[in-house]
Amino acid sequence: MLSPVHSRCNALSDAPSRPDDDRNDTLADLAARCVRSVGEDGYGYATIDYRVTVSNEVGEIPVPCRIRPERDGWLQLNNVDLRSKHLSISDYGTNGETRVIVNNSNLLAAGRHGFLLQLSDAQDSVAARNSTIDYPLSVWVQISGQAEDAPGGGRIEVSNSVVRAADPQSDDGIQLVAGELGGRARFLNLKLDAGDLKSDCQNALLFAGDCQATRVEGFPNRCGPQEMLQRLEKDTDQ
């Protein structure tokens, strides 16, 4: 699993899907920045300090890459087919509001790779609609405020989508997680495939303090703190 160092539901309706001051970039732009910056660890880097929209493209990032949103760095993908090796989108610390939006797109691994999307501010949000995210080793989306004065939070919306991390030799699976304190998640018409799932779907985790899961295949339609506590108590008793 990648680590931050190594490696149509009723949420977000108040969030504009396209900021006023964004720029239209291309997948080739992002890929070129990753390729040019490959370090000794084999990873390239692409810093985003503005609002990026990529639309109607097919492309590939041919090296493992860490995309780092800095202040005012947002990312939106519309009708995009992207293949990549290990892909990390992480802000590496609090830096103001970040949004990552994936619409009608396919994010696919070019081999045995993992996907990490990790944001660190309580107001950060991620939305995926009518999309597929398929990375065999892992798909982890983690949003929760790390600042001492604003812990928790984060918003996730995933609807009419497929999330897959089905490598039989990986135990990392799928995590779509916002904060227990003030976090909000909405999952609707979602298919999860985490490989050889245990009976209680231990390779897939959906969670937030305010969490609703409706018509989710591959995970019980219960994802709030009380439901998680009940599942843990059940596992302990067995």
Secondary structure, DSSP 4 states (H G I P E B T S, - for coil): ---SS----SSSTTS-SS-TTEEE--HHHHHHHHHHT--TTS-EEEEE-SEEEEEEEEEEE-S-EEEEE-TT-EEEEEEEEEEESSEEEE-SS--S--EEEEES-EEEESSS-EEEEEE-STT-EEEEES-EEE-SSEEEEEE-EEETTEEE--EEEEEEEEEE---TT---EEEEEE-TTT-EEEEEEEEEE-SS--TT-TTEEEE-SEEEEEEEETS-S--SHHHHHHHHHHHHH-
